[in-house]
Amino acid sequence: MTVAKLRGARERKRRKTGGKVEGRKSWVERSGEDSDEGKKIAAMIAAAKRLENDGLSLRDIAAELDKLGHRNERGATFSPSSVRLMLA
């Protein structure tokens, strides 16, 4: 009974919002927030896109983001795959 109620609630929310209901928010979802963290993430994504337009590889973009002081949640340098997901 409880499982059916939870499933129904998730389905209603998906229909209402038209998107993801469960799981972690992506970088792009978090960059849309009006908080200081959201603004910081939006600036980081913009910097990554500028670097991509300059023709840098994903590894080079990750190194440049590190030089600019942008780190992941654990405080480590972004991996190239994280940069790829950020730019997608």
Secondary structure, 3 states (H helix, E strand, C coil): CHHHHHHHHHHHHHHHHCCCCCCCCCHHHHHCCCCHHHHHHHHHHHHHHHHHHCCCCHHHHHHHHHHCCCCCCCCCCCCHHHHHHHHC
